[in-house]
C-alpha cells in the first residue's frame, strides 16, 4: 500500500491539483495575500496578487510592442505599394519604347532609393538592336539570366552585369532580376537583366525575401515586351 513516505507529494502534484481545482483560492482567499514572492524588479517581497499583476503588465507590454510592429510593417507595406504603383504608372505613360529601359532604371532608383540601377535587354526587334541597352551582353550572362528562377540577392562577386552600372566599384551588394515573359519562376528564357546595387553590404543580402523584387521584374518584363 502506498504511503506519503514512499510516494511524497511533488511540486508537479501541487501544480496539477491547483490547475484542476480552480476554486481552491476562492475557498482560501486569505492565501493570495499571505503568499509572498520575490519581485524581479526589486529586492522586496510582493504578494501573489501583486506578482500576478506584474506578470500581466509585462505580457501587455509585449503585446503592445507586437501590435506596434504590426502597425509599422503595415504602414511600410502601404508606402511600398504606393511607390510600386507610381513606378508602374510611369511605364504606362512612357510612349517612346526606345526610352523605356532607361526610364525603368531611373524610376526604380528614385522611387525605391536604390543607389545604382542597370538594365540590358537582348533578342529585341531589329529597330532596337543598336541601342546601348541591347548591346554588350555575353552569351554566358544570357545563360545565367535564364538560369535564375528568382531574383538573386547577395554580395558582388564579379558579375558582368556590374559593369553596366555608372560606378561598378561602389557596388557591394546586388539584386539581379531576370526579365522574361511570364512569371519570374517560369521556364521561359530570359530576355534581359535588371541589376540593383548598393554600397551597403546588407542592402541586398541572401537572407532577404524576394517576392517584391519578383513583382518588380514581372512588371518591367511586361513593359519591355514592346521592344521584342
MARMITOR-253911 format. One record per residue: residue number from 1; residue in one letter; x, y, z of N, C-alpha, C in turn. Coordinates in pm, 1 decimal. Each point is the difference from the previous one (the first is absolute). Layout:
% MARMITOR-253911
[r NUM; "A"; [X; Y; Z]; [X; Y; Z]; [X; Y; Z]]
...
This chain:
% MARMITOR-253911
[r 1; "X"; [85.6; -119.8; 0.0]; [-85.6; 119.8; 0.0]; [88.4; 123.7; 0.0]]
[r 2; "X"; [-30.1; 99.1; -86.2]; [81.5; 121.2; -8.9]; [-23.8; 86.5; 121.9]]
[r 3; "X"; [106.6; 63.5; 45.4]; [-8.3; 92.4; 113.3]; [66.8; 129.6; -39.5]]
[r 4; "X"; [-24.1; 111.6; 70.6]; [66.9; 126.9; -30.7]; [150.1; -9.7; 3.7]]
[r 5; "X"; [52.8; -97.6; 77.2]; [145.9; -12.7; 9.8]; [58.8; -61.3; -125.5]]
[r 6; "X"; [-71.3; -98.9; -57.6]; [51.9; -65.4; -121.3]; [-33.0; 78.0; -125.8]]
[r 7; "X"; [-109.3; 80.8; 1.0]; [-38.8; 81.3; -114.0]; [-24.5; 143.2; 45.6]]
[r 8; "X"; [107.0; 75.1; 26.7]; [-17.8; 136.8; 49.0]; [-66.0; 88.7; -105.9]]
[r 9; "X"; [-72.0; 100.4; 47.5]; [-65.0; 95.3; -90.9]; [106.9; 88.2; -63.3]]
[r 10; "X"; [-7.9; 13.1; -131.1]; [98.0; 81.0; -73.2]; [-60.7; 135.4; -37.0]]
[r 11; "X"; [87.4; 89.0; -47.2]; [-48.5; 129.7; -45.4]; [-96.6; -15.5; -117.0]]
[r 12; "X"; [26.3; -99.6; -87.1]; [-89.6; -24.7; -112.7]; [-137.7; -41.3; 48.6]]
[r 13; "X"; [-2.3; -81.3; 108.6]; [-128.9; -40.7; 56.8]; [-78.1; 121.8; 47.6]]
[r 14; "X"; [71.2; 91.7; 65.9]; [-65.5; 120.9; 51.0]; [-50.1; 85.3; -115.7]]
[r 15; "X"; [86.2; 15.5; -101.7]; [-38.4; 81.4; -116.1]; [-120.4; -59.2; -71.9]]
[r 16; "X"; [-0.1; -133.9; -16.4]; [-112.7; -66.0; -65.3]; [-127.3; 15.3; 80.8]]
[r 17; "X"; [12.5; -10.1; 132.1]; [-117.7; 14.4; 86.3]; [-59.2; 140.4; -13.1]]
[r 18; "X"; [86.9; 101.1; 8.1]; [-49.4; 137.4; -9.1]; [-58.5; 29.3; -138.6]]
[r 19; "X"; [64.9; -58.3; -103.2]; [-50.2; 20.8; -134.8]; [-134.8; -64.3; -22.5]]
[r 20; "X"; [-25.3; -112.5; 66.9]; [-126.0; -72.2; -15.8]; [-103.8; 37.6; 105.4]]
[r 21; "X"; [38.5; 89.9; 88.7]; [-92.2; 42.6; 106.1]; [-5.9; 152.2; -0.2]]
[r 22; "X"; [-64.8; 59.9; -98.2]; [2.1; 146.5; -13.2]; [-66.7; 73.9; 114.9]]
[r 23; "X"; [-85.7; -66.8; 75.7]; [-67.6; 68.4; 110.8]; [76.8; -9.3; 131.8]]
[r 24; "X"; [123.0; -54.8; -4.7]; [77.7; -14.3; 123.5]; [22.7; 135.1; 66.9]]
[r 25; "X"; [43.5; 100.1; -81.7]; [28.8; 130.7; 58.1]; [-126.5; 77.8; 35.6]]
[r 26; "X"; [-113.9; -44.3; -54.7]; [-125.1; 60.9; 44.3]; [-33.0; -45.5; 142.5]]
[r 27; "X"; [32.2; -125.2; 27.8]; [-25.5; -52.3; 135.6]; [107.4; 42.2; 99.1]]
[r 28; "X"; [117.5; 36.4; -54.2]; [111.7; 38.3; 88.7]; [55.4; 134.1; -48.1]]
[r 29; "X"; [-84.9; 100.2; -8.2]; [39.3; 129.8; -53.4]; [110.4; 66.5; 80.4]]
[r 30; "X"; [8.1; -33.9; 130.9]; [102.7; 62.2; 83.3]; [141.4; -36.8; -45.1]]
[r 31; "X"; [14.4; -112.5; -73.1]; [133.3; -40.6; -46.9]; [55.1; 97.2; -104.1]]
[r 32; "X"; [-88.4; 59.7; -81.6]; [46.1; 92.3; -103.3]; [75.5; 118.3; 59.6]]
[r 33; "X"; [-44.1; 42.7; 118.6]; [67.8; 112.0; 66.1]; [115.4; -47.8; 86.5]]
[r 34; "X"; [-7.3; -126.2; 45.3]; [102.4; -50.4; 92.2]; [126.2; -47.0; -71.9]]
[r 35; "X"; [-16.3; -50.9; -125.8]; [116.3; -50.2; -74.1]; [78.4; 117.7; -56.4]]
[r 36; "X"; [131.5; 1.8; 23.4]; [85.8; 107.1; -49.8]; [111.2; -57.6; -87.5]]
[r 37; "X"; [27.9; 70.5; -108.0]; [103.4; -40.9; -94.7]; [100.0; 113.1; -17.6]]
[r 38; "X"; [120.4; -34.6; -46.0]; [99.8; 102.6; -28.6]; [-37.1; 71.1; -130.2]]
[r 39; "X"; [5.3; 131.7; 3.9]; [-28.0; 78.2; -119.3]; [121.9; 0.7; -91.3]]
[r 40; "X"; [-18.5; -21.2; -131.6]; [114.3; 5.0; -92.4]; [52.0; 141.7; -21.0]]
[r 41; "X"; [-74.9; 100.6; 44.6]; [38.8; 138.7; -21.1]; [57.9; 66.1; 125.3]]
[r 42; "X"; [-1.7; -71.3; 111.8]; [56.5; 54.8; 124.1]; [32.3; -115.9; 92.5]]
[r 43; "X"; [62.4; 31.5; 113.1]; [36.4; -103.9; 96.0]; [-111.1; -28.9; 100.5]]
[r 44; "X"; [-109.0; 73.3; -8.3]; [-106.3; -17.7; 98.1]; [-92.8; -114.6; -41.0]]
[r 45; "X"; [-69.6; -53.9; 100.5]; [-97.7; -105.9; -23.7]; [-134.8; 63.5; -32.9]]
[r 46; "X"; [-71.5; -62.3; -92.0]; [-132.6; 49.0; -36.9]; [-99.9; -113.3; 13.5]]
[r 47; "X"; [-126.1; 36.6; 13.7]; [-103.7; -101.0; 13.1]; [-20.2; -71.6; -133.1]]
[r 48; "X"; [-61.7; -115.9; 8.8]; [-28.0; -76.6; -121.2]; [-86.1; 81.2; -96.1]]
[r 49; "X"; [-97.1; 73.4; 53.1]; [-85.0; 83.3; -83.7]; [80.8; 107.4; -73.4]]
[r 50; "X"; [92.9; 65.5; 75.1]; [81.3; 103.6; -61.9]; [93.1; -58.6; -105.2]]
[r 51; "X"; [54.1; -119.2; 29.2]; [88.8; -65.5; -97.8]; [-77.2; -35.8; -126.6]]
[r 52; "X"; [-123.3; -47.0; 14.4]; [-82.1; -30.7; -116.0]; [-28.6; 125.9; -80.8]]
[r 53; "X"; [-24.9; 110.9; 70.5]; [-25.7; 126.1; -69.6]; [122.8; 44.2; -78.0]]
[r 54; "X"; [121.1; -19.3; 60.2]; [122.9; 33.9; -71.7]; [16.6; -84.5; -126.0]]
[r 55; "X"; [-28.8; -128.3; 12.3]; [11.9; -89.9; -115.4]; [-97.0; 40.4; -111.2]]
[r 56; "X"; [-121.8; 38.6; 39.7]; [-97.1; 43.6; -99.9]; [45.3; 127.9; -68.9]]
[r 57; "X"; [56.2; 94.2; 78.0]; [49.0; 124.5; -59.8]; [111.7; -28.3; -99.3]]
[r 58; "X"; [88.8; -95.3; 36.0]; [109.9; -35.1; -90.3]; [-52.9; -61.9; -129.4]]
[r 59; "X"; [-101.7; -87.8; 13.8]; [-58.6; -61.7; -118.8]; [-67.1; 105.3; -88.0]]
[r 60; "X"; [-66.4; 95.6; 64.2]; [-66.2; 107.2; -74.8]; [102.4; 82.6; -76.3]]
[r 61; "X"; [115.7; 28.5; 63.9]; [105.0; 76.0; -66.9]; [51.4; -74.0; -123.4]]
[r 62; "X"; [19.6; -132.7; 14.2]; [46.1; -80.0; -113.4]; [-100.8; 5.4; -114.3]]
[r 63; "X"; [-129.4; -12.7; 33.9]; [-104.7; 5.8; -101.7]; [-6.1; 137.7; -65.1]]
[r 64; "X"; [19.0; 105.3; 80.6]; [-0.9; 136.0; -55.5]; [113.1; 18.0; -100.8]]
[r 65; "X"; [120.0; -53.1; 33.7]; [113.9; 9.8; -92.7]; [-30.0; -75.2; -130.1]]
[r 66; "X"; [-63.4; -117.5; 12.4]; [-33.6; -77.0; -119.8]; [-100.3; 74.3; -86.9]]
[r 67; "X"; [-99.1; 60.9; 64.2]; [-99.9; 75.1; -75.0]; [64.8; 118.6; -70.9]]
[r 68; "X"; [90.6; 70.0; 69.0]; [68.7; 113.3; -61.3]; [84.8; -45.0; -118.0]]
[r 69; "X"; [65.2; -116.6; 13.9]; [78.6; -53.6; -111.7]; [-89.5; -31.0; -119.6]]
[r 70; "X"; [-117.8; -58.7; 28.8]; [-93.8; -32.8; -107.8]; [-47.8; 127.4; -70.0]]
[r 71; "X"; [-29.0; 103.3; 77.9]; [-44.4; 127.3; -58.6]; [110.6; 61.2; -84.5]]
[r 72; "X"; [124.5; -4.2; 53.5]; [113.0; 57.7; -73.4]; [22.1; -73.5; -131.7]]
[r 73; "X"; [-1.9; -136.0; 6.4]; [18.9; -78.0; -123.1]; [-113.8; 26.0; -98.2]]
[r 74; "X"; [-123.1; 14.8; 53.7]; [-113.1; 28.3; -87.3]; [16.1; 133.4; -70.6]]
[r 75; "X"; [45.2; 101.7; 74.0]; [21.8; 131.3; -61.0]; [110.2; -5.3; -105.1]]
[r 76; "X"; [107.1; -75.6; 30.2]; [109.4; -12.8; -95.6]; [-47.4; -68.9; -128.3]]
[r 77; "X"; [-85.0; -101.9; 16.4]; [-51.6; -70.7; -118.0]; [-88.8; 90.1; -85.3]]
[r 78; "X"; [-79.3; 84.6; 67.2]; [-85.5; 94.2; -74.3]; [86.4; 97.2; -79.9]]
[r 79; "X"; [104.8; 52.3; 62.9]; [89.1; 93.7; -69.1]; [69.5; -67.5; -118.1]]
[r 80; "X"; [41.4; -125.3; 21.1]; [68.0; -73.5; -106.3]; [-95.3; -25.6; -116.6]]
[r 81; "X"; [-124.4; -34.3; 32.8]; [-99.3; -24.0; -105.0]; [-26.8; 127.8; -79.4]]
[r 82; "X"; [-7.4; 112.7; 70.8]; [-21.6; 128.1; -68.9]; [114.5; 30.9; -96.1]]
[r 83; "X"; [122.3; -25.9; 44.5]; [115.4; 25.1; -86.5]; [-2.7; -91.4; -122.2]]
[r 84; "X"; [-38.3; -125.5; 21.3]; [-7.1; -94.7; -111.3]; [-104.2; 43.7; -102.0]]
[r 85; "X"; [-114.3; 50.0; 48.5]; [-104.4; 46.6; -90.9]; [44.7; 123.7; -77.9]]
[r 86; "X"; [70.5; 91.4; 69.9]; [49.1; 119.8; -69.1]; [100.9; -37.9; -107.4]]
[r 87; "X"; [85.8; -95.8; 33.3]; [100.5; -47.0; -97.0]; [-68.0; -64.9; -120.3]]
[r 88; "X"; [-100.3; -85.1; 26.0]; [-71.9; -66.0; -108.5]; [-71.4; 102.8; -87.4]]
[r 89; "X"; [-50.2; 105.0; 62.9]; [-69.1; 105.3; -76.1]; [93.5; 64.8; -102.3]]
[r 90; "X"; [126.2; 22.0; 39.3]; [94.9; 60.8; -92.9]; [26.2; -90.8; -120.2]]
[r 91; "X"; [-6.7; -132.9; 23.1]; [20.7; -93.1; -111.2]; [-112.8; 12.7; -101.2]]
[r 92; "X"; [-122.4; 12.7; 49.4]; [-114.8; 14.9; -90.3]; [6.6; 131.0; -77.5]]
[r 93; "X"; [54.9; 102.8; 62.6]; [0.4; 132.9; -61.5]; [120.2; 23.7; -91.7]]
[r 94; "X"; [94.4; -92.4; -1.9]; [117.2; 16.0; -86.6]; [-35.9; -44.1; -141.3]]
[r 95; "X"; [-18.8; 97.4; -87.7]; [-43.4; -29.8; -137.1]; [115.0; -48.6; -88.1]]
[r 96; "X"; [121.5; 48.4; 26.5]; [116.1; -34.0; -82.0]; [61.4; -130.7; 50.1]]
[r 97; "X"; [-18.0; -107.6; -75.4]; [51.6; -131.0; 40.8]; [151.5; 1.7; 16.6]]
[r 98; "X"; [67.8; 79.2; -83.6]; [145.9; 7.7; 7.0]; [47.3; 56.7; 133.7]]
[r 99; "X"; [-80.1; 85.0; 61.3]; [37.2; 62.9; 126.9]; [-41.0; -83.2; 120.8]]
[r 100; "X"; [-71.5; -108.3; -24.7]; [-58.4; -76.5; 110.0]; [102.6; -62.1; 95.5]]
[r 101; "X"; [106.4; -67.4; -48.0]; [95.7; -59.4; 94.0]; [61.9; 103.7; 94.5]]
[r 102; "X"; [41.7; 113.8; -55.3]; [58.6; 104.2; 84.4]; [-102.9; 55.2; 97.9]]
[r 103; "X"; [-124.7; 10.5; -43.6]; [-106.7; 48.9; 86.0]; [-23.7; -96.9; 115.7]]
[r 104; "X"; [3.6; -128.9; -29.3]; [-17.7; -101.7; 103.6]; [109.1; 12.9; 105.8]]
[r 105; "X"; [124.8; 9.6; -44.6]; [113.1; 9.0; 93.2]; [-5.5; 128.4; 81.7]]
[r 106; "X"; [-28.4; 111.8; -63.9]; [-3.3; 128.9; 70.0]; [-108.8; 2.9; 106.4]]
[r 107; "X"; [-118.6; -48.8; -34.6]; [-112.5; 3.7; 94.2]; [22.3; -94.8; 118.1]]
[r 108; "X"; [61.0; -115.0; -24.6]; [31.5; -91.1; 111.3]; [96.6; 67.3; 96.1]]
[r 109; "X"; [101.6; 64.0; -54.4]; [98.0; 68.6; 84.4]; [-66.5; 108.4; 84.7]]
[r 110; "X"; [-91.0; 75.6; -59.7]; [-63.7; 110.8; 70.7]; [-108.3; -47.2; 95.7]]
[r 111; "X"; [-88.1; -87.0; -45.5]; [-113.1; -41.6; 82.4]; [42.5; -85.7; 118.8]]
[r 112; "X"; [101.2; -85.4; -19.0]; [37.4; -95.0; 103.5]; [137.0; 28.7; 61.6]]
[r 113; "X"; [54.5; 118.3; -29.2]; [127.6; 43.4; 58.6]; [110.4; -103.5; -20.6]]
[r 114; "X"; [13.8; -47.8; -121.7]; [106.2; -94.0; -34.8]; [115.8; 80.8; -58.9]]
[r 115; "X"; [120.1; -8.7; 57.9]; [111.5; 83.4; -46.9]; [34.5; -17.3; -147.7]]
[r 116; "X"; [-1.0; -125.1; -49.1]; [34.1; -22.8; -140.6]; [-91.2; -106.8; -59.5]]
[r 117; "X"; [-42.2; 24.5; -122.9]; [-84.7; -95.8; -71.6]; [50.5; -12.9; -142.8]]
[r 118; "X"; [15.3; -122.8; -46.7]; [40.8; -25.2; -138.0]; [-97.4; -96.0; -66.5]]
[r 119; "X"; [-10.4; 8.0; -130.8]; [-93.9; -86.0; -73.0]; [54.8; -29.5; -139.1]]
[r 120; "X"; [-20.3; -123.9; -42.2]; [33.9; -40.7; -136.8]; [-111.8; -90.8; -51.0]]
[r 121; "X"; [-27.8; 12.2; -129.7]; [-103.0; -81.9; -64.5]; [57.5; -53.9; -130.6]]
[r 122; "X"; [-25.0; -126.6; -29.6]; [49.2; -58.7; -124.7]; [-116.3; -67.9; -73.6]]
[r 123; "X"; [29.9; -52.6; -117.6]; [-103.1; -59.4; -86.3]; [-111.6; 100.3; -27.8]]
[r 124; "X"; [40.5; 124.6; -25.2]; [-98.2; 105.0; -26.4]; [-28.8; 8.9; -150.2]]
[r 125; "X"; [-103.7; 75.9; -33.9]; [-33.3; 21.3; -141.3]; [113.7; 75.3; -69.6]]
[r 126; "X"; [16.9; -18.9; -130.7]; [113.0; 60.4; -72.8]; [16.4; 149.3; 19.9]]
[r 127; "X"; [-109.6; 74.0; 10.0]; [11.4; 146.4; 14.1]; [60.3; 43.2; 133.6]]
[r 128; "X"; [10.6; -95.2; 97.0]; [58.2; 33.4; 130.6]; [136.7; -65.2; 21.6]]
[r 129; "X"; [46.6; -76.6; -97.8]; [119.3; -82.8; 18.3]; [126.7; 80.7; 24.6]]
[r 130; "X"; [7.7; 124.6; -48.1]; [120.7; 80.3; 16.9]; [-5.2; 91.0; 122.7]]
[r 131; "X"; [-104.6; -7.9; 76.5]; [-10.4; 82.4; 121.3]; [100.2; -49.0; 104.7]]
[r 132; "X"; [46.3; 88.7; 85.4]; [98.2; -36.9; 102.9]; [-51.7; -111.8; 89.7]]
[r 133; "X"; [-128.8; 4.0; 32.4]; [-54.2; -101.2; 91.0]; [-5.0; -139.6; -62.7]]
[r 134; "X"; [15.9; -9.8; -131.8]; [-10.5; -128.4; -68.6]; [135.8; -57.7; -37.1]]
[r 135; "X"; [108.3; 69.4; 35.6]; [133.5; -45.4; -39.2]; [87.3; -26.3; 123.5]]
[r 136; "X"; [105.8; -79.1; -21.3]; [99.6; -20.7; 104.9]; [-36.2; -103.9; 103.3]]
[r 137; "X"; [-81.3; -98.9; -37.1]; [-37.5; -107.4; 93.1]; [54.7; -131.1; -54.9]]
[r 138; "X"; [85.4; -65.8; 76.5]; [60.6; -124.8; -46.2]; [-101.0; -113.9; 2.8]]
[r 139; "X"; [31.8; -105.7; -73.4]; [-87.3; -118.1; -2.3]; [-7.2; -63.8; 138.0]]
[r 140; "X"; [111.9; 2.3; 74.2]; [1.1; -57.7; 135.1]; [-99.0; 72.5; 91.8]]
[r 141; "X"; [-3.1; 132.3; -11.4]; [-92.3; 76.8; 83.5]; [-144.1; -26.4; -39.8]]
[r 142; "X"; [-25.5; -17.1; -129.0]; [-134.9; -32.9; -44.2]; [-43.7; -136.0; 54.3]]
[r 143; "X"; [91.6; -95.5; 0.8]; [-30.8; -132.0; 55.5]; [-21.3; 9.1; 151.3]]
[r 144; "X"; [82.3; 80.8; 65.6]; [-15.3; 20.8; 144.2]; [-137.1; 58.9; 31.2]]
[r 145; "X"; [-42.6; 97.4; -79.5]; [-130.3; 63.0; 21.5]; [-112.0; -102.7; -12.7]]
[r 146; "X"; [8.0; -85.1; -100.7]; [-104.0; -102.2; -19.8]; [-0.3; -104.2; 110.9]]
[r 147; "X"; [114.3; -18.2; 65.0]; [8.7; -99.8; 107.5]; [-61.3; 49.1; 130.9]]
[r 148; "X"; [-21.5; 131.6; 12.7]; [-54.3; 55.3; 123.6]; [-151.0; -23.3; 6.4]]
[r 149; "X"; [-43.9; -77.7; 98.7]; [-142.0; -24.6; 18.2]; [-62.7; 102.3; 94.9]]
[r 150; "X"; [84.5; 79.9; 63.0]; [-45.2; 107.1; 87.7]; [110.4; 104.6; 6.4]]
[r 151; "X"; [-29.2; 120.5; 45.5]; [105.4; 101.4; 9.4]; [114.6; -46.4; 88.9]]
[r 152; "X"; [120.9; 33.2; -41.3]; [119.3; -29.4; 79.9]; [31.0; 119.9; 88.0]]
[r 153; "X"; [26.0; -24.7; 127.8]; [42.5; 105.8; 91.9]; [125.9; -46.9; 72.9]]
[r 154; "X"; [101.2; 85.6; 3.7]; [123.1; -37.0; 69.1]; [112.3; 95.6; -33.1]]
[r 155; "X"; [118.7; -38.7; 41.3]; [116.3; 86.6; -20.6]; [47.0; -8.0; -145.0]]
[r 156; "X"; [66.2; 103.6; -43.0]; [55.2; 5.9; -135.0]; [124.8; -86.1; -7.7]]
[r 157; "X"; [-6.9; -104.3; -80.2]; [115.6; -88.2; -16.8]; [57.3; 10.4; -140.8]]
[r 158; "X"; [-21.8; 113.2; -64.5]; [57.1; 20.4; -132.9]; [-94.5; -31.7; -114.1]]
[r 159; "X"; [-128.5; 22.6; 18.0]; [-96.9; -24.4; -107.4]; [21.3; 98.9; -114.7]]
[r 160; "X"; [-18.6; -49.4; -120.3]; [13.3; 86.4; -117.7]; [-98.2; 116.7; 6.2]]
[r 161; "X"; [-118.0; -24.2; 54.5]; [-104.1; 103.1; 4.9]; [43.9; 123.0; 78.5]]
[r 162; "X"; [96.1; -15.0; 89.1]; [47.8; 113.8; 78.7]; [66.1; 104.2; -90.3]]
[r 163; "X"; [56.9; -43.7; -110.4]; [66.6; 93.2; -92.2]; [-100.1; 91.2; -70.7]]
[r 164; "X"; [-129.3; -31.2; 9.0]; [-101.3; 85.1; -61.6]; [-33.1; 121.4; 87.2]]
[r 165; "X"; [50.2; 1.2; 123.2]; [-33.1; 105.7; 95.4]; [90.7; 121.3; -18.2]]
[r 166; "X"; [-44.6; 118.6; 39.0]; [84.0; 120.3; -10.8]; [126.8; -8.1; 83.5]]
[r 167; "X"; [-8.9; -60.9; 118.8]; [115.9; -12.7; 88.9]; [12.5; -144.7; 47.0]]
[r 168; "X"; [56.0; -87.6; -82.2]; [9.6; -142.8; 35.4]; [75.8; -24.9; 130.1]]
[r 169; "X"; [101.8; 82.5; 28.6]; [81.6; -21.9; 119.6]; [-78.6; 24.9; 128.9]]
[r 170; "X"; [-112.1; 69.8; -9.1]; [-81.1; 29.6; 119.4]; [-110.9; -102.5; 21.0]]
[r 171; "X"; [-5.6; -101.1; -85.9]; [-104.2; -102.8; 11.5]; [47.8; -111.2; 92.4]]
[r 172; "X"; [-43.8; 1.9; 124.3]; [40.9; -101.4; 98.4]; [-103.8; -111.3; 9.8]]
[r 173; "X"; [-127.5; 36.5; 11.2]; [-106.0; -101.0; 0.5]; [-90.7; 22.8; -120.4]]
[r 174; "X"; [-55.9; -111.0; -50.1]; [-76.4; 5.1; -125.0]; [-133.1; -73.2; 12.0]]
[r 175; "X"; [-94.6; 47.1; -79.8]; [-121.5; -76.8; -30.0]; [-4.1; -11.8; -151.8]]
[r 176; "X"; [1.9; -123.3; -49.5]; [0.0; -24.2; -144.3]; [-132.8; -64.7; -36.7]]
[r 177; "X"; [-77.1; 69.3; -83.8]; [-135.5; -42.6; -32.7]; [-7.7; -46.6; -145.2]]
[r 178; "X"; [-37.2; -124.6; -24.1]; [-15.7; -46.7; -137.6]; [-128.5; 56.8; -60.4]]
[r 179; "X"; [7.5; 37.5; -125.2]; [-116.5; 51.8; -71.9]; [-40.5; -103.2; -103.7]]
[r 180; "X"; [-122.8; -45.6; 10.0]; [-49.4; -103.3; -92.5]; [-150.7; 14.1; -16.2]]
[r 181; "X"; [-51.1; -61.2; -104.1]; [-144.6; -0.9; -20.0]; [-63.8; -89.4; 105.6]]
[r 182; "X"; [-103.7; 49.1; 64.7]; [-65.1; -78.3; 104.0]; [64.1; 21.7; 135.1]]
[r 183; "X"; [-38.3; -81.1; 100.0]; [53.9; 14.3; 135.5]; [150.5; -23.2; 4.1]]
[r 184; "X"; [63.9; 53.7; 103.0]; [145.4; -14.1; 15.2]; [41.5; -145.7; 4.2]]
[r 185; "X"; [-75.5; -84.8; 64.3]; [39.6; -139.9; 16.2]; [-35.1; -90.0; -116.1]]
[r 186; "X"; [-49.0; 54.6; -109.1]; [-37.4; -84.2; -114.8]; [124.4; -49.2; -73.0]]
[r 187; "X"; [-20.7; -93.8; -89.7]; [112.2; -58.3; -74.7]; [31.3; 77.4; -127.1]]
[r 188; "X"; [-72.4; 106.9; -25.9]; [27.6; 80.6; -119.9]; [140.4; 58.5; 8.8]]
[r 189; "X"; [74.4; 1.6; -110.0]; [135.2; 57.4; 3.9]; [-5.6; 149.3; 29.8]]
[r 190; "X"; [98.0; 48.0; 74.4]; [5.4; 142.3; 32.8]; [38.8; 80.2; -123.4]]
[r 191; "X"; [-56.6; 120.2; -10.7]; [39.0; 89.2; -109.9]; [64.8; 127.4; 53.9]]
[r 192; "X"; [31.4; 1.0; 129.1]; [65.4; 117.3; 56.9]; [34.6; -19.9; 146.2]]
[r 193; "X"; [75.3; 95.2; 52.3]; [38.3; -0.2; 141.7]; [-12.5; 141.8; 54.5]]
[r 194; "X"; [-50.0; 7.7; 121.9]; [-7.6; 125.8; 72.6]; [87.9; -16.6; 122.9]]
[r 195; "X"; [97.4; 87.6; 18.4]; [91.2; -12.3; 113.6]; [-11.4; 122.9; 88.9]]
[r 196; "X"; [-22.3; -24.9; 129.4]; [-9.0; 105.1; 101.5]; [121.6; -12.9; 90.5]]
[r 197; "X"; [67.0; 110.1; 28.6]; [125.3; -6.9; 75.9]; [3.8; 104.1; 110.9]]
[r 198; "X"; [72.1; -35.3; 106.0]; [14.5; 90.8; 114.3]; [140.1; -13.9; 58.9]]
[r 199; "X"; [54.0; 107.6; 57.5]; [127.7; -10.4; 70.7]; [-15.4; -63.9; 138.0]]
[r 200; "X"; [-124.2; -17.2; 44.8]; [-29.1; -64.3; 128.2]; [-4.2; -151.3; -20.5]]
[r 201; "X"; [86.3; -72.6; 69.9]; [8.3; -145.2; -18.0]; [-127.6; -71.9; 40.9]]
[r 202; "X"; [-82.3; 62.8; 85.1]; [-121.6; -64.5; 47.8]; [-125.7; 43.9; -73.5]]
[r 203; "X"; [11.4; 96.2; -91.8]; [-119.5; 48.7; -70.2]; [-66.9; -114.3; -76.4]]
[r 204; "X"; [79.6; -76.8; -74.5]; [-52.2; -116.5; -71.1]; [77.4; -122.5; 49.4]]
[r 205; "X"; [-55.6; -68.9; 98.1]; [70.6; -115.8; 57.6]; [-72.8; -128.5; -33.7]]
[r 206; "X"; [71.1; -111.2; 11.7]; [-52.3; -129.7; -42.6]; [-116.9; -48.4; 84.8]]
[r 207; "X"; [-20.8; 60.8; 117.4]; [-108.3; -45.0; 88.1]; [-130.2; 77.6; -21.9]]
[r 208; "X"; [2.1; 102.2; -82.3]; [-118.5; 84.0; -16.2]; [-102.9; -66.4; -91.4]]
[r 209; "X"; [-126.7; 36.3; 20.5]; [-104.5; -50.6; -86.7]; [7.5; 63.9; -137.3]]
[r 210; "X"; [-44.5; -71.9; -101.2]; [11.8; 49.0; -138.0]; [-135.7; 16.7; -68.7]]
[r 211; "X"; [-109.6; -12.9; 74.2]; [-132.9; 9.8; -62.2]; [-21.4; 136.8; -66.1]]
[r 212; "X"; [36.0; 106.0; 71.7]; [-18.8; 133.3; -56.5]; [87.0; 19.5; -123.1]]
[r 213; "X"; [124.4; -45.3; 4.8]; [89.5; 11.6; -114.7]; [-54.0; -78.5; -119.3]]
[r 214; "X"; [-61.2; -114.5; 28.2]; [-58.2; -80.2; -108.2]; [-113.3; 76.3; -68.4]]
[r 215; "X"; [-83.4; 68.7; 79.6]; [-109.2; 79.4; -59.6]; [57.9; 114.4; -83.0]]
[r 216; "X"; [107.9; 58.4; 48.9]; [66.7; 108.0; -72.5]; [48.6; -51.1; -135.7]]
[r 217; "X"; [60.0; -118.1; 0.0]; [51.5; -59.2; -123.7]; [-113.2; -32.8; -97.5]]
[r 218; "X"; [-111.3; -47.9; 52.2]; [-111.7; -37.1; -87.3]; [-60.5; 123.4; -67.8]]
[r 219; "X"; [-13.7; 109.2; 76.2]; [-53.0; 123.3; -59.1]; [95.7; 55.8; -106.3]]
[r 220; "X"; [129.1; -0.2; 32.3]; [99.1; 48.8; -96.7]; [-0.4; -87.0; -125.6]]
[r 221; "X"; [-10.0; -130.9; 19.2]; [-1.3; -91.4; -114.6]; [-119.8; 26.1; -89.1]]
[r 222; "X"; [-117.0; 20.6; 61.4]; [-120.5; 26.2; -77.8]; [14.0; 128.9; -80.7]]
[r 223; "X"; [55.5; 102.8; 62.6]; [18.3; 127.3; -69.7]; [98.8; -13.2; -115.1]]
[r 224; "X"; [107.1; -74.2; 22.7]; [104.9; -13.9; -102.0]; [-37.1; -91.6; -114.7]]
[r 225; "X"; [-111.7; -68.3; 11.5]; [-42.8; -88.1; -109.5]; [-24.5; 80.4; -128.8]]
[r 226; "X"; [-17.0; 131.7; 13.7]; [-17.8; 87.1; -117.0]; [125.4; 6.3; -87.4]]
[r 227; "X"; [113.8; -36.9; 56.7]; [125.8; 7.1; -74.6]; [26.4; -125.2; -83.3]]
[r 228; "X"; [-82.1; -101.4; 15.7]; [32.1; -128.6; -62.3]; [-84.0; -24.9; -126.4]]
